[in-house]
Amino acid sequence: MKTFVKNMLSENQVDRLRDARLMFRESRAVRMATSAQTGGLRVASSARPLSTAYYALLSRQFQREERAVLAGLAKYHAELQEDDANVFLMRRNVHRLEKGLSMRPRRPVFAKDYILETVNVYRKVVDAPERSAESSAESLHWAYDVLSEYFRVVAADPVLDHAREVFDKCPTPTGSGEAGERIPYKRNLDEHPVSFEQLEKLSIKRRSVRWFEQKPVPRDLLDKAFGIASLSPSACNRQPFRFIVFDDPEMIATAASLPGGTIGWKHQIPVMVAIIGSLDAFYSEKDRHVIYIDGALAAMSFSYALETLGLSSCICNWPDIESHERRAEKVLGLESYERPVMFMAVGYPDPDATVAYSQKRPLEVMRTYNPPLNNA
Ligand SMILES: Cc1cc2nc3c(=O)[nH]c(=O)nc-3n(C[C@H](O)[C@H](O)[C@H](O)COP(=O)(O)O)c2cc1C
């Protein structure tokens, strides 16, 4: 509608319309309506049944998220029952075994309630790796090595012994297993790859860059930075996200116009990255925020890695707006259980452009040590 009106009117008329709207916003009638709305929000938020009624009857803001979360749960649980293997389940359970192996003191019997599930999902993946693009040789070797170590150290127990029998019949993964055993290990603490001062300099140098040199970005540099992003922490090591990259000029034009925050500078973005979260990684709604947390941690590492390679970036917000979501779903071909976490513009920084100073909040405001606790 907005675009239609804009196309019908002259620039001057659009400006006058915008001014009138701004003046109207300051009017008494609007102020009264706003204060009534604030009162309504206060009432709706005062008790849980009221907030439930508010979002069931008066606002549809959470509906898309609810549907995507449900679609993810449906896929996850269907895969458990059917013969499809959920790689996220394998990753999570193998990681739980890693933690059990590293526990101090280590218990003689652990993971009793999920070891059979883990062996079964591993069996499904290793039996037919072609069914899942995720079942890379590296991940399978990791799962195999951790399971082997687990069965080597745990004590005799009927449940564990049965799981061991199933595991012993599983094929061993093929291909790139030359990295050595992928089991818990002691880090070399004498190594200090980056000093605090170097990290501080990098953090100060990294700024959100919105103006770029008009030259292509080599994919091997991008892939190096994605490699660093993939080393970021992730809840239970599931890594429930993927990166979609656009470096084709025509495609960037479309991709860069998906998020609203690129207005005014989208025409010169050399690479656009969409970080997409996968809600089929979770068995319960309680983990629905993990795609945003893990996606953001990976984005931060990606951004720092880019800086070390002479590249810069700017994160572009993805507010939950129905029309934007529908467009992104269609344009990017997303599944019903996938949601954009954020977009990132990437390129060689234009040396003649300025960046915002963006003063950070003071440490004393952001950080508190040992605040008084209330008894639970
Ligand atoms: C979640 C998130 C969303 C952002 N969205 C936008 C955006 O839509 N458009 C934009 O120009 N900058 C965006 N930014 C960049 C911020 O404006 C920027 O990070 C902030 O002002 C601090 O500046 P700095 O990154 O240079 O330290 C976003 C940053 C984050 C973390």
The ligand as an SDF file (V2000), in Angstrom:
LIG
                    3D

 31 33  0  0  0  0  0  0  0  0999 V2000
   21.1820   -7.6390   16.1200 C   0  0  0  0  0  0  0  0  0  0  0  0
   21.7390   -6.4530   15.3700 C   0  0  0  0  0  0  0  0  0  0  0  0
   20.9750   -5.8740   14.3910 C   0  0  0  0  0  0  0  0  0  0  0  0
   21.4820   -4.8090   13.6530 C   0  0  0  0  0  0  0  0  0  0  0  0
   20.7560   -4.3120   12.6350 N   0  0  0  0  0  0  0  0  0  0  0  0
   21.2490   -3.3280   11.8520 C   0  0  0  0  0  0  0  0  0  0  0  0
   20.5250   -2.8720   10.7160 C   0  0  0  0  0  0  0  0  0  0  0  0
   19.4510   -3.3890   10.4180 O   0  0  0  0  0  0  0  0  0  0  0  0
   21.0670   -1.8920    9.9800 N   0  0  0  0  0  0  0  0  0  0  0  0
   22.2680   -1.3120   10.2880 C   0  0  0  0  0  0  0  0  0  0  0  0
   22.6910   -0.4270    9.5650 O   0  0  0  0  0  0  0  0  0  0  0  0
   22.9890   -1.7300   11.3610 N   0  0  0  0  0  0  0  0  0  0  0  0
   22.5080   -2.7380   12.1390 C   0  0  0  0  0  0  0  0  0  0  0  0
   23.2490   -3.2110   13.2100 N   0  0  0  0  0  0  0  0  0  0  0  0
   24.5290   -2.6270   13.5300 C   0  0  0  0  0  0  0  0  0  0  0  0
   24.4150   -1.8100   14.8100 C   0  0  0  0  0  0  0  0  0  0  0  0
   23.8150   -0.5830   14.5110 O   0  0  0  0  0  0  0  0  0  0  0  0
   25.8240   -1.6420   15.3970 C   0  0  0  0  0  0  0  0  0  0  0  0
   26.3200   -2.9040   15.7650 O   0  0  0  0  0  0  0  0  0  0  0  0
   25.8220   -0.7460   16.6350 C   0  0  0  0  0  0  0  0  0  0  0  0
   25.4520    0.5590   16.3450 O   0  0  0  0  0  0  0  0  0  0  0  0
   27.1770   -0.7210   17.2930 C   0  0  0  0  0  0  0  0  0  0  0  0
   28.1620   -0.3030   16.3640 O   0  0  0  0  0  0  0  0  0  0  0  0
   29.4530   -1.1910   16.0620 P   0  0  0  0  0  0  0  0  0  0  0  0
   28.9650   -2.5020   15.5030 O   0  0  0  0  0  0  0  0  0  0  0  0
   30.2150   -0.4200   15.0500 O   0  0  0  0  0  0  0  0  0  0  0  0
   30.1770   -1.3980   17.3510 O   0  0  0  0  0  0  0  0  0  0  0  0
   22.7560   -4.2790   13.9450 C   0  0  0  0  0  0  0  0  0  0  0  0
   23.5160   -4.8790   14.9580 C   0  0  0  0  0  0  0  0  0  0  0  0
   23.0170   -5.9670   15.6410 C   0  0  0  0  0  0  0  0  0  0  0  0
   23.8740   -6.6280   16.6910 C   0  0  0  0  0  0  0  0  0  0  0  0
  1  2  1  0
  2  3  1  0
  2 30  2  0
  3  4  2  0
  4  5  1  0
  4 28  1  0
  5  6  2  0
  6  7  1  0
  6 13  1  0
  7  8  2  0
  7  9  1  0
  9 10  1  0
 10 11  2  0
 10 12  1  0
 12 13  2  0
 13 14  1  0
 14 15  1  0
 14 28  1  0
 15 16  1  0
 16 17  1  0
 16 18  1  0
 18 19  1  0
 18 20  1  0
 20 21  1  0
 20 22  1  0
 22 23  1  0
 23 24  1  0
 24 25  2  0
 24 26  1  0
 24 27  1  0
 28 29  2  0
 29 30  1  0
 30 31  1  0
M  END
$$$$
